[in-house]
Amino acid sequence: MASKTQSCFEDFFPIMANKLGGDGLIGELCNGFRLLMDADKGLITFDSLKKNAAVLGLQDLTDDDLRNMVREGDLDGDGALSQMDFCVLMFRLSPDLMEQSQFLLEEALHQELKGCY
């Protein structure tokens, strides 16, 4: 998905996950989703991504690149990204984080179970 002007991607997601823990990382993903979403639709659309691309340093991406980003993460085929679509996409784009996801899942479940008692 890299454009001609963007040849290298450094994955900071695992570092964020280690610093923030499971709950903190999910919170940051939710903040990122809200930043990019269309406020009226509650989804990330091509238009909302294009409008907010500069916030992420993606201002040089073409419309096709942005459409492909939405298409890549669109799990239900509705042409937009729900919050779940967005979070899953962020994990999928980070191979190192995918390897750590079992640990993060266990940590989140442990925290959830602690809250039940």
Buried (B, 14 or more C-beta within 10 A) or exposed (E): EEBEEEEEEEEEBBEBBEEBBBEEBBEBBEEBBEEBBBEEEEBBBBEBBBEBBEEEEBEEBEEEBBBBBBEBBBEEEEEBBBBEBBBBBBBEBBEEBEEBBEEBEEBBEEEEEEEEE
